[in-house]
Each structure stands twice: as C-alpha cells, then as structure tokens.
C-alpha cells in the first residue's frame, strides 16, 4: 500500500514546464489572467522554443518556420560526485526539469522557479548552473560567481556544506558562504551562499554586481524585508547588466505579487513549476480548536510515541520559551517511562502487543480512536500560561466543528480515486485488514468486516490483538524519546544535532519554531504536530510600540509544515485545530503579510537614499510599504539628523548608511566619535570608543539576561495562583530564593544604574575576558549565543569604523588603530570601569540615537485598578503616547528611577514596558532633538549674550518638548533678527566680550554698554544711534568679530569716532593706543583671545 502511494505521489507531472498556461475549459486562475496577452521576450536566442508568445493570438509565419539555434558553444565542467549522491539525485523531481529550467534561464534575464518543499531546488539549481559553465567559464555571459541568498544563516551553512559535498568540491574554495559574522570564501569561489543582507551590502558597494553571473533568491515566498528590497533592486540592475541572470525560487510564490506591479518588471518573467518529491501525507484535523495548544501538543506527541510505528516527530510551537518548556516536559516524561519496569499484559507469552498497538495503527487514519483518553490533565498543570489570540473565536469554532470529521485530506485530482475508495464501506474493511496484516495483526478478513460496525467492542476485546506466527511483526515504539530543540538563537552545534543519526530504539522529537518550516530537511520525520500558531512582532510606526502576538499561521505555512512529514516516506500531519477554523480566511489567511508591512522602515529609506533613490515611494517594491510608514521613517531620520529639511542625505546620514544596523545604533557611534574629536579632556578615548561599540551592539539584540527573579514575572508584576506544585513547596521556594539571590549578586558585578546598554556592555567586556565563556554565561544567567553574537558585532563595528575613517574625514578616528581600541577595551575589567564624564558622554550618544523616545517620570499618576496596585514598576509618561508606560523592574535603571530617560523599545504585554533604558539630561534633548521642541519668543531676562568662541550672538528662549508640553530649562539660540543681533554685538564689543583689551578700560566709559539694548534716552540717543547706524549699512552688517575684521581690513578707521565718544573726555588722549591694540586682537581667534571660556552673561 505504501509503495503504491509512493509511486503515485512521486510520478512527475508530464505537462509541467514554463508556466504559461494554454487555454483550457476550466476557469483560469488569477495568475493566468495576469499572464494573458503578455509576451515573454528572450534576452538571448532561444535554445528550445519552449516559451509561448501570448500576445499574438496567431503565430507569425516567419516565426513558425524559423528554428533558432544556440549560439553558445557547449561547455563541459567535470564533476565527480559520490556514488550515493548520484543515486539519491535520480529520485529528485527537479532533475527531470533541468533542461526546461536551464532553457528558461538562458532565454530570460529573470526566471521564477516554483517548487514545493522537497523538490530539490535549493541544492540542485546551483549545480545545474555550475555544470553549465556559470561561475567557471570565461565566456562573457557566464563569467562571475553564482550567488545564492537564504533568509537564515543556518540554511546558508547547511546548503553550502551539502552542495560542496554533492559536487565533490572543497568548502571554502570553489563553494563558499558568507553570513553576518562568519565567512569561508576563497579567491577561486564559483558558488557563494549568503544571507540576503550580505547581498544588499554588496549592491551598496557595486550596484551592477559585476562579480556575479547569476543571483538566486531562495525562499522568496517568505517576503522578508531584505528579499523584497533585493527583488526591487535586481529588477533595475538587469536593465543595466543584460548578462546578469536572476532566479527567484520559492515554494509557495504568488505570481500576482510580481506580475501586478507594473513598476517591478517590464515583461512578466516566466514561471517554471517543478513537481514535488512528496510522499503521501495524511492531514488530520482536531474535532475542536483548543485554547491550550501547548498542552494538546504535549499529549499528541506522547500518544504518537505510545501508539504509532517508529518515525521522527516534528512539533511546531511559537517561540523559544515554549520550545524549551515542551522539551523539558517531554524529556521528563520519557525518562520516567523508560525507567519503569515494563508491565506484562495478559496473554503476552507469545509476543502479543497490548491492545493499544492495534488501536495505534488504526488511529493513524483516525478510525474513531480517542488518542487523548489515557492522559491525565495533571501532566500539564505546571505549564506556563501563554496568550492565545483566538479565544474570542472559540465558541464559534466549537459550534462549527461539532459535526466535523476528525480527519481531513489535502487532495488533488490524483487523490479522487483514493477518496472514492475510502467512501466505500467494503473497501474500508479491506483497507483495515491490509493495515492489520502490515502491523502483524492476525485473523481472517471476515473477522475485521464483522467488527467494522462495532469498533468499540473490537477495541475492548483482547483476543483481536493476537499476532500471527506467520506474519513478521512490526513493533510499536516504546523506547526513549530523543527530544531536541530548534530555534534561531540556538548555537550552530546545537542546531546541527537534529541532523545526526538517532540510536536504535529511540524516537526523535524535534520541537521547533517556524525556522523548521522551510529550507531545512530533518531526516526521519514521519509525524508533524502543527499547533497552527506563530509568534509575530507587530510594530506601531506612529508610537514606536511593539507587541508580540501569538496568532494563526497562513494556509501556505500550514502546507509547508505538513510537507515536512512526507520528505523521506509517507507521513501524517496532526493539526491541533479544526477544519472549520482552518477554512476561515480571517483566521488562516492564504499567505502571510509581507514583513515590510510590519516593521520599521527607516533603515530601508536610509539605504535607498544612500544609493541615490531620493523618492523612496517610487521604488519598485513587490509590496510597497504604507505611505504613512514612509512618512514616519523620514521624520525619524530627520530627528536623527540623517536627512535635512528637504529630505536629502546629510554627511551624518551618509556615514550612518555605511553601518549594517539600524540608523539609531549608527547614530550612537557617530555621535560619540564626533564628541571625542571636538572636546578635549578624555584621556581614554580608545576605551570609550570600545565601550560605544559594545553599547551599540547590546542595543541591537534582545536582553541577554535569561532569568527573572523571585516572585515576579517577566512583566515585573506579582505572580498569582502559581500552579506549579514544586514552586508551592516551601523547601523548593526557599531553594529558588537562594538561587535568585546569588544571580542578583553576580549581576550586580557589572550593573550600571544609569543605563541598561552600559550594563550589558560591561557584561560583554567580562564575557570576552573570561576563560570559559559558556561557564561565565551559566553563572551569570546570560544567553550564550546572544552574547557571542554581540561580541562578533562589536568587532565588526570597530572594523567598519576604521574602514570608513579612510573615506570620511569628519568621522575619521584619529586616536589610534583597531589594536589600540581592543587593548584599551580589554585592559580595564574593574568593577566600575567607566568614569563619570566617560559615562555621560556615552549616554549622550544613546540619547542622540533615541531622542524621539523619551519618557518622564510621572509623580501624580494614581493607579485606578486593583491590577495597577500590584505593579511594582515606576510609572512614566512617554513623549509619543497618551497612556502611561512603566519602567521594567528588571532594568538596571529601576533602582534609581530617574526623572528623564530614553528607551530603545516599548513592548506591550499586559502593560507597556520600556526596554533598553538610559538616563538623560534635559539639555541633551535640545541638542539632539531640537526638531521636536517648540521655543518661546526671545527672552529679555536673562539678557542676550555674545559667545566669543563661536563668534555668535545668542538669546535665551523657553523650550517645550513633545505633545505633552514638558517644560525644559532655558536654552540659548542664535538671534535671527538683524537689528537685535547687531545691538547685542555692539553691547558686547563695548563691554570687552569681543576684544579683551576693552575690559581694562570699562571704567572710562561715559555710558553703560547696556544702553545699546534698551530704549535710548535723550542723553544717550546720539551715541547709540551713531554707533548702530555705522555698524549697519547696505553693504555690510557688523554683527560678529569676523565681520568687524573684514570691515577694518577694508577701512581701518571704521567706527573710530563712533566708539571714541563712548569714552570720557579724559580718556580721549589714550584712545589711539587702545585703537591700535584692538586692531591687533581682531586678528586672533576666539580660543586665543579667551583661553578659558567665559561664563555666559545673564544680566
């Protein structure tokens, strides 16, 4: 039976090729409508004539009689594959499609390759191109590397290893890979696997991608941000480089996303469809949709293990926390079960199995088996509570699914005879008999037929569980479970464990997030348990609020998950939701929303503007972001001073675009560099730069601290009704309290009470200095892989700083080289390595990057509800929100609860909590977020003043920040009014604030210099009027020292009589000497005239 199913499923689709459909009687699909009346043009002469011209309804005579010949000479690339690889490749469906795929690539600049998971496209298409001469030939149209992008690093590593093995080539030589902090690529590289972010950076360096001959974008259906940008970029690059080939590969690609956007491609690219090497997968739906999907997954795994034949189990959950928890529960129950002494079943002397074994074989096809009946609800009492996004839908689902069958089949036309077979009662009985024979169940066929109408009696009778001595028995697995986690933040060595061989007698159980949906094929998986859930981070572009929501997956993702069970043999997918729920598009959409709709796009806008695309809204996104999001992104970039008021890149913005991180993080680095270059007095500049890179790296990742303390949950709130019996035990609580106290004591060693980022930066410093890094993380409750990634990013940022120092003078580092910075960074590991002025400088850099995310402590807020009363966190008011937000009690800043902070992220769980908090000063907001401030009219008290170092005239204003009109201390701004500015400068000149020599003779002035500022009296009207009128003419305005110098260079006697009358008559004889000294001092600069900066005059 299984063999027959395999033959049917694996039979290639004979009519599959370039997917330009011919007219058929059935109603055409949306993609067919879009392809209608379109003409596919070749970028090189056709070798096959396989593509159809849909624009011309009747074939042209000359085209019908012309046979195009290939102009490219044959190229032979010798490949020596291992024997087992050659044998395995024969079974891959894509091997039969090699000719069609290569012809489409030869004839078109861009090709869409659609193939379900398992067809072999990821590993075989690069090999097709390599054997065709791409990457190795000196021929013009094939010269250059074959570049393949993957959305995830783990997929890059595994596919690079696999392809190099299959081709018999050396990894790191002919086949290379590049990920964010690691690479293995040689000068002779022909095939290069990389993440999509790496290719984006390559485009920034070389827009035409001259080093590549082919670019393959794999997993394009995931529609992450980088892939969408790459598709838009490549659609323009192929217009410049006619020889570049682009292949978009996907499992569930929606053609209309690419064909309906007329700005994306001039001509609709051909789509080659590849059949699937998919064994039959039976999809089972639950009768009801249960809120407790994690508990149901736990029970389902144990039920499969107890009742069904050997085979790996793949469980999909939503996040790392759920993965770790479910792994722990399954490992515990497996250990408990395998240590028990097996119980002998009555009548088991001859090797009979328990009755549940036969039930298990039928239960794989849902023949009225209740798989949950043998499990006690107490098994899951200790589980954590996870939010469900569909609780309001459950009552409706339950009503809809009461009459639903417990199993549904995903069918195609080929499945119709199978379903017809199932509908016939007699055939069903024969089928049961067949399964019984396969499982070793004895008895004549008629006994099964007899019991078909009374299945309950059949199951309760032990006599039907006897084995036939003449039939080989296939035992049901009761061995140990080998439970392995799989999620993105696992270390590479832990991720690769799922690919290792499993010892005999054990069953593999992989508990994974959606990282296992695509790209990776885990060997031996026969059963998939699909919770139907995923955790999605949603972002509010207007408020900066992020929320993690557990929601239903798309139908495309559900199909991908089910397909994981049919990669190596017939399998089963158990969906822990009802068919009725699955049928509702508002719960299970056909495809997931593209990432570009859900995340901030300021880094995208900055990158595109850096590449010369000023009008980002006109960029050919496959799915364009909302206009509101683009407007918000430009507002953010203006606040960060990356864009000017006209939307053009500033020098700061051009430098920010060079860093592979958010503009906020690069703004932090560049601000610290700028301050260090402009201010003196920092003896440890290299050390500060190392700390800045560490802080930027820390804020680029999630908080690495893993454990929450004592009786408070992750939100800083009191836990209620703790259902874990172990925690309710007094001894266990005492032990846990002791552990938490030790954790707090260890974390205090690197705690900085002014900034979370600086706390993590110090932890990173000690992490890099530790001899055993994994042990350090274990002792201090840090996530090892997160710390490892931070360390790699810190080093990468330093390399970039010194690389860009050669290109940009303004932000060039001049205090040492990279070795000096590394030595300084690792040289001081004391408890508090930062001095106060150094810490303040770093906090200024953080403020510059997050100046539009400010919160002020609220002292008057009263908690209105009982729940609010339980919150121990301090309440704040965000500048971007009307609602109250909280300082997370796990924050390093929580102990001091400062008046004003900036935060890197606002995360809403039960309440809105700030993360990545740093204390700031009010005056920093005026310096780094002046665009968000409103200023009053110039104040007369304090009086305006002249700054000799900046050679500018200033006045004081009263600033207000944010929508909440927060009053900020007085601030000085340059005076814009010409007359007012000129009068203030004249007053400063007479007082000696411009030229110091005048300070010594102030006692001889006949009138106070302040008279220039106020209304002139009758006695001083002449003096004031003559001086002011002489300083302002049509040709010149003397309002600064530089203007006065220019005036005296043109006429040395300008202002001589007007200033002389301001002195008493008795001093007139000495005024000539003073005048000469004034001419000498005007040639000097401000810092030479005033070595120590004078205090600002306030009255």
Buried (B, 14 or more C-beta within 10 A) or exposed (E): EEEEBBEBBBEBBEEBBBBBBEEEEEEEEEBBEBBBEBEBEBBBEBBBEBBBBBEEEEEEEEEEEEEBEEEBEEEEBEEEBEEEEEEEBEEBBBBBBBEBBBBBBBBBBBBBBBBBBBBBBBBBBBBBBBBBBBBBBEBEBBBBBBBBBBBBBBBBBBBBBBBBBBBEBEBBBBBBBBBBEEEBBEEEBBBBBBBBBBBBBBBBEEBEBEBBBBBBBBBBBBBBBBBBBBBBBBBEBBEEBEBBBBBBBBBBBBBBBBBBBEEBBEBBBBBBBBBBBBBBBBBBBBBBBBEBBBBBBBBBBBBBBBBBBBBBBBBBBBBBBBBBBBBBBBBEBBEEBBEEEEEEBEEBEEEBBBBBBBBBBBBBBBBEBEBBEEBEEEBBEBBEEBEBBBEEBBEBBBEBBEEBEBBBBBEEEEBEEBEEEBEEEEEBBBBBBEBBBBBBBBBEBEBBBEBBEEBEEBBEEBEBBBBEEEBEBEEBBBBBBBBBBBBEBBEEEBBBBBEEEBEEEBBBBBBBBBBBBBBBBBEBBBBBBBBBBBBBEBBBBEBBBBBBEBBBBBBBBBBBBBBBBBBBBBBBBBBBBBBBBBBBEEBBBEBBEBBBBBBBBBBBBBBBBBBEBEEBEEBBBBBBBEEEBBEBBBBBBBBBBBBEEEBEBBBBBBBBBBBBBBBBBBBBBBBBBBBBBEEEEBEBBBBBBBBBBBBBBBBBBEBBBBEBBEBBBEBBBEBEEEEEEEEEEEEEBEEBEEEBEEBBEBBEEBBBBBBBBBBBBBBBBBBBEBEEBEEBBEEBBBBBBBBBBBBBBBBBBBEBBBEBBEEBEEBBBEBBEBEBBBBBBEEBBEEEBBBEEBBBBBBBBBBBBBBBBBBBBEEEEEEEEEEBEEBEBBBBBBBBBEEBBBBBBBBBBBEBBBBBBBBBBBBBBEBBBBBBBBBBBBBBBBBBBBEBBEBEEBBEEBBBBBBBEEBBBBBBBBBBBBEEEBEBEBBBBEBEEEEBBBBBBBBBBBBBBBBBBBEEBEEBBBBBBEBBBEEBEEEBEEBBEBBBEBBBEEEBBBBBBEBBBEBBEEEEEBBBEBBBBBBEEEBEEEBEEBBEBBBEBBEBEBEEBBEEEEEEBEE
